[in-house]
Amino acid sequence: MTVIVRDLRPDARSDAEGYVRVRQLALPYMLFTPESLVHDLTHTHPDARLRLLIAEEDGEIIGTAQVGLAHESTEPGQGFANVYVHPARTGRGTGTLLVRTAEAHLSDAGATTSYSWVLDAPSNRAFAERRGYTASRSAHFLRLDLAHGALPPLRTPPPGVELRTAADFADDPRPLFALDAETTLDEPSDIDTEFADYEAWLDGTWRHPLFSHQLTSVVLVDGRPAAFSAARTDGGSRYGTVMTGTARAFRGRGLAKLAKNDSLHRARAAGCTEAFTGNDSGNGPMLAINKWFGYDICATEVRYVRELG
């Protein structure tokens, strides 16, 4: 049996479905659909040099890799290669082939550093370390049972504060872009990210197939967007918040909790039964907020880094 590595073909439904199947087995705490994968591949900024790689054995897709440049980083040369193999198809050299192909692409694209998220298991960490990667920060996946868990009750916003959804900004989402850009600057990360391209944000966030305008809650203070909780859904029962943040001038007033609670209640009312999110392990404030909502840590990833060349 021979394993080959190739690019995902955006016009082949079977490729996207196979990629999603492997990712859902390896990362059941994240939302993927074939449509979202194709959108990512065809709408990500060209400067990201994004490739979605497939490892195939006798026609079966058994491994995947997401590879590219962090083009929104303030520091050039930062690349990423996130590799996941079907849990029942390990030990075939699949991960090694994917890593080699990914690193070759990054080097050709001008990357000097490769970052990779690795599930926190001894075998996975040993795999990364054998290939010269060094552990950096860690992050947690969290899950909340929306079907049976008890959410904090909704509360009436104080004077001057109102709750809206992203759908209310359909005519002009630029204020949400500005809020997302400001809060992202303060997200803990090995790679600094700076949103400066509004059109790229529209493609990558606002028009993304998983993004829910109706379930994304926005807090306005005196008419100005001050906090938000950005929501995604897979079109079924699974819901995730990919960013919850507050503008610096409005922090310390509980607005992030207000936004997230509103979004969670909307999600449950829409029929979602599971809520997922993720936090850097050093992000104490957001971990505390999610614990208050009833989220439990369900898995941990460690970010590994290697200098290329």
C-alpha positions in Angstrom: 0.0 0.0 0.0 1.4 3.4 -1.0 0.6 6.7 0.5 0.7 9.7 -1.8 0.3 13.4 -1.0 -1.5 15.8 -3.3 -3.5 19.1 -3.3 -7.1 19.1 -2.5 -9.1 19.8 -5.7 -11.7 22.5 -5.0 -14.0 21.2 -7.8 -13.9 17.6 -6.4 -16.6 17.1 -3.8 -15.1 13.8 -2.7 -11.8 15.5 -1.8 -13.5 18.1 0.4 -15.7 15.4 2.1 -12.6 13.2 2.7 -10.7 16.1 4.2 -13.6 17.0 6.5 -14.0 13.4 7.6 -10.4 13.1 8.7 -10.5 16.5 10.4 -13.7 15.7 12.3 -12.2 12.4 13.6 -9.0 14.2 14.7 -10.6 17.4 15.9 -14.3 16.8 16.8 -14.3 20.1 18.7 -13.9 22.3 15.5 -16.4 23.0 12.8 -15.7 22.0 9.2 -17.9 21.5 6.2 -16.9 20.8 2.6 -18.2 24.2 1.6 -16.1 25.9 4.2 -12.9 24.2 3.1 -13.5 25.1 -0.6 -14.2 28.7 0.5 -11.0 28.9 2.5 -9.0 27.6 -0.4 -10.5 29.8 -3.0 -11.0 33.0 -1.0 -8.0 33.2 1.2 -5.7 36.1 0.3 -3.2 35.1 -2.4 -0.3 36.3 -0.2 -1.2 33.5 2.3 0.0 30.9 -0.3 -2.5 28.6 1.2 -2.5 24.9 0.3 -4.8 22.1 1.6 -2.9 18.8 1.3 -4.4 15.4 1.2 -2.6 12.1 2.0 -4.3 9.2 0.1 -3.8 5.5 0.4 -5.4 3.3 -2.3 -8.0 6.0 -2.9 -8.8 6.6 0.7 -8.0 10.0 2.2 -6.2 9.3 5.5 -4.4 12.5 6.3 -4.6 16.3 5.8 -2.5 19.4 6.1 -3.3 23.1 6.1 -0.2 25.0 5.0 0.5 28.7 4.3 2.0 32.0 5.3 0.6 34.2 8.1 0.3 37.1 5.7 -1.4 39.3 8.2 1.5 39.1 10.6 3.6 42.2 11.2 6.7 40.0 10.9 7.4 38.4 7.5 8.4 34.8 7.0 6.0 33.3 9.5 4.5 30.0 8.1 2.1 27.4 9.5 1.7 23.7 8.8 -1.1 21.9 10.7 -1.1 18.2 10.0 -3.8 15.7 11.1 -4.0 12.0 10.3 -6.9 9.6 10.6 -6.6 8.2 14.1 -7.0 4.6 12.8 -4.5 5.1 9.9 -1.4 6.1 11.8 2.0 4.4 11.5 2.1 4.5 7.7 4.5 7.4 7.3 1.6 9.7 6.4 2.4 12.4 8.8 6.0 12.5 7.7 5.1 12.8 4.0 2.7 15.6 4.8 5.2 17.5 6.9 7.9 17.2 4.3 5.6 18.5 1.6 4.3 21.3 3.8 7.8 22.5 4.8 9.0 22.4 1.1 6.1 24.6 0.2 6.8 27.0 3.0 10.5 27.3 2.1 9.6 28.0 -1.5 7.1 30.6 -0.4 9.8 32.4 1.6 8.9 31.3 5.1 11.7 31.1 7.7 9.7 29.7 10.5 7.0 26.9 10.7 4.4 26.8 13.4 2.3 23.7 13.9 -0.6 22.9 16.3 -0.1 19.4 17.8 -2.7 17.6 19.9 -1.3 17.2 23.5 -0.6 13.4 23.4 2.8 11.8 24.0 2.9 10.2 20.5 2.0 13.5 18.8 4.5 15.5 20.7 7.2 13.0 20.1 6.5 13.1 16.4 6.9 16.9 16.3 10.1 16.8 18.4 11.7 14.1 16.3 11.4 16.5 13.4 13.1 19.4 15.1 10.1 21.2 16.5 10.1 22.8 19.9 7.1 23.3 22.1 5.8 26.8 22.5 2.4 27.9 23.9 -0.7 25.7 24.4 -4.5 26.2 23.9 -7.6 24.5 25.1 -10.7 23.3 23.2 -13.9 23.8 25.3 -17.3 22.3 25.0 -20.7 23.3 26.5 -23.8 21.1 26.5 -26.4 23.5 25.1 -29.2 20.9 25.1 -29.0 20.0 28.8 -26.8 22.7 30.4 -28.1 25.7 32.3 -27.2 29.1 30.8 -27.1 32.2 32.9 -30.4 34.1 32.5 -30.6 36.9 30.0 -30.4 40.3 31.6 -31.6 43.7 30.5 -28.7 45.8 29.3 -28.0 49.0 31.4 -29.0 52.4 30.1 -27.1 53.4 26.9 -26.3 49.8 26.1 -28.1 47.7 23.6 -27.8 44.2 22.0 -27.8 43.7 18.3 -26.7 40.9 15.9 -24.3 41.1 13.0 -27.3 40.9 10.7 -28.1 44.4 11.7 -24.9 45.5 10.1 -25.6 43.9 6.7 -25.6 47.3 4.9 -22.2 48.3 6.4 -20.2 45.8 8.4 -17.1 48.0 8.6 -17.7 48.9 12.3 -17.5 45.2 13.1 -14.3 44.9 11.1 -12.8 47.7 13.2 -13.9 46.0 16.4 -12.6 42.7 15.3 -9.2 44.2 14.2 -8.8 46.0 17.6 -9.6 43.0 19.8 -7.5 40.6 17.6 -4.4 42.7 18.3 -4.7 41.7 22.0 -5.2 38.0 21.4 -2.3 35.9 22.9 -0.4 34.3 20.1 3.1 33.5 18.8 2.3 35.4 15.6 1.1 39.0 15.7 -1.9 39.5 13.6 -3.0 42.8 12.2 -6.2 43.2 10.2 -5.7 45.9 7.7 -7.4 44.6 4.6 -11.2 45.1 4.8 -11.9 43.2 1.6 -9.9 40.2 2.8 -11.8 40.3 6.1 -15.1 40.3 4.2 -14.1 37.2 2.4 -12.5 35.4 5.3 -15.0 36.3 8.0 -18.1 38.1 7.0 -18.9 36.0 3.9 -17.5 32.7 5.3 -20.0 29.8 4.9 -19.8 29.0 8.6 -20.3 32.5 9.9 -23.7 33.2 11.4 -24.9 36.7 11.2 -28.0 35.9 13.2 -26.1 34.2 16.1 -23.2 36.7 16.3 -24.1 39.2 19.0 -22.9 42.8 19.2 -23.1 45.1 22.2 -23.5 48.8 21.4 -22.7 51.5 23.9 -24.2 54.9 23.0 -24.6 53.5 19.4 -21.0 52.4 19.0 -20.0 48.7 18.7 -18.1 48.0 21.9 -18.1 44.2 22.3 -19.1 41.1 20.3 -19.2 37.3 20.2 -18.6 36.0 16.7 -20.5 32.7 16.0 -20.2 29.9 13.5 -22.4 27.0 12.8 -22.1 23.8 10.7 -25.7 24.1 9.5 -26.7 21.4 12.0 -26.6 21.2 15.8 -23.0 22.4 16.3 -22.2 26.0 17.1 -18.9 27.7 18.0 -17.7 31.1 19.0 -14.5 32.0 17.2 -13.9 35.4 18.8 -15.3 37.2 21.8 -13.8 40.6 22.6 -14.3 44.1 23.9 -12.8 47.3 22.6 -10.2 48.6 25.0 -12.2 51.7 26.0 -15.1 49.6 27.3 -13.4 46.8 29.2 -14.2 45.9 32.7 -17.9 46.4 32.3 -19.0 42.8 31.7 -19.8 43.5 28.0 -18.1 40.4 26.7 -20.3 38.2 29.0 -23.4 40.1 27.8 -22.6 39.5 24.2 -21.6 35.8 24.6 -24.7 35.0 26.8 -27.0 36.6 24.2 -25.3 34.5 21.4 -25.5 31.3 23.4 -29.2 31.8 24.1 -29.8 32.6 20.4 -27.9 29.4 19.4 -29.9 27.2 21.8 -33.2 28.7 20.5 -32.1 28.0 17.0 -31.7 24.3 17.8 -27.9 24.1 18.5 -27.1 21.4 21.1 -23.3 21.7 21.4 -21.2 24.8 21.8 -17.5 24.9 21.2 -14.8 27.5 21.7 -11.0 27.7 22.2 -8.8 29.7 24.4 -5.0 30.2 24.8 -4.0 28.5 28.0 -2.6 31.8 29.2 -5.8 33.8 28.5 -7.1 33.7 32.1 -9.9 36.2 31.7 -11.6 34.4 28.8 -11.1 31.0 30.5 -12.8 32.4 33.6 -15.7 33.7 31.5 -16.1 30.3 29.7 -16.0 28.5 33.0 -18.7 30.8 34.3 -20.9 29.7 31.4 -20.3 26.1 32.1 -17.7 25.2 29.4 -15.4 22.2 30.1 -12.0 21.7 28.6 -12.2 18.7 26.2 -8.8 18.7 24.6 -5.5 20.7 24.5 -3.2 21.5 21.7 0.5 22.6 21.9 2.0 24.9 19.3 5.3 23.8 18.1 7.9 25.8 16.1 10.8 25.1 13.9 13.2 27.4 12.0 13.4 26.4 8.3 16.5 26.4 6.1 
